[in-house]
C-alpha cells in the first residue's frame, strides 16, 4: 500500500499561545513494524507534507489509522483528530482521497 500524505487545512489552535506544530502518524492494523510518521511542520495551521510511505499489506480487511497531532515540548503531544480508513474501501487503483478528521476521543 502506497500512501502519500499531502496536507491539512484550517487546523484549530490548541496551545495557549496559538502555535500549532502538526505531524501525522499512520498505523496499519495492529501489526508490528507498520507505523510511520511525517515530519513536524512548525507553527502552521495549514501544513503541507507531500510525504510518501509504503506499507506491506497482509490482510485487506484491516484499517489504516491516520492521526494528526500537535507536537508539544515538555508535555504529551495533543491529538488534533483521526480517521480510520478500511483498506477494503480503497480498491486496487491509485486514487486521490480527502478525509475529514474526527475530533479526538476524550478519556
RAUR-V508267 format. One record per residue. PHI is phi in whole degrees, -180 to 180 (none if undefined). OMEGA is omega as a letter, one per 20 degrees, with the letter a starting at -180 (NA if undefined). NEAR is the number of other ideal C-beta (glycine too) atoms within 8 Angstrom. Layout:
BEGIN
[[PHI & OMEGA & NEAR] [PHI & OMEGA & NEAR]]
END
This chain:
BEGIN
[[none & r & 10] [-95 & r & 7] [-127 & r & 11] [-117 & r & 8] [-88 & a & 13] [-93 & a & 6] [-161 & r & 9] [-139 & a & 9] [-143 & r & 6] [54 & r & 5] [-72 & a & 11] [-77 & r & 7] [-77 & r & 7] [-111 & a & 7] [-87 & a & 10] [-66 & r & 3] [-99 & r & 4] [83 & r & 6] [-81 & r & 8] [-140 & a & 14] [-120 & a & 12] [-80 & r & 16] [-150 & a & 12] [-121 & r & 13] [-111 & r & 11] [-125 & r & 14] [-138 & r & 9] [-98 & r & 13] [57 & a & 8] [-115 & a & 3] [-76 & r & 8] [-73 & r & 3] [76 & a & 4] [-117 & r & 9] [-123 & r & 8] [-149 & a & 8] [-146 & r & 7] [-79 & r & 10] [-73 & r & 6] [-85 & r & 8] [-105 & a & 10] [-77 & r & 6] [51 & a & 5] [-150 & r & 9] [-94 & r & 10] [-134 & a & 9] [-72 & r & 10] [-123 & r & 7] [-106 & a & 11] [62 & a & 7] [-101 & a & 8] [-111 & r & 7] [-137 & r & 10] [-123 & r & 7] [-121 & r & 11] [-88 & a & 6] [-103 & r & 9] [-106 & a & 4] [-147 & a & 6] [-74 & r & 6] [-94 & a & 6] [-87 & r & 11] [-115 & r & 9] [-103 & r & 13] [-96 & r & 11] [-114 & r & 14] [-125 & r & 10] [-109 & a & 13] [-123 & r & 12] [-106 & a & 11] [-71 & r & 9] [-124 & r & 10] [-84 & r & 4] [88 & r & 3] [-136 & r & 5] [-66 & r & 4] [-64 & a & 8] [-91 & r & 10] [-78 & r & 10] [-90 & r & 13] [-180 & a & 10] [-155 & r & 12] [-149 & r & 10] [-112 & a & 8] [-112 & r & 12] [-67 & r & 8] [-61 & r & 12] [-64 & a & 6] [-87 & a & 6] [-89 & a & 9] [76 & a & 5] [-100 & a & 2] [-100 & r & 4] [-66 & r & 3] [-141 & r & 6] [-104 & a & 3] [-128 & r & 6] [-113 & a & 4] [-125 & r & 7] [-90 & r & 5] [-81 & r & 11] [-84 & r & 7] [-63 & r & 5] [-61 & r & 9] [-78 & r & 6] [-89 & r & 3] [-85 & NA & 2]]
END
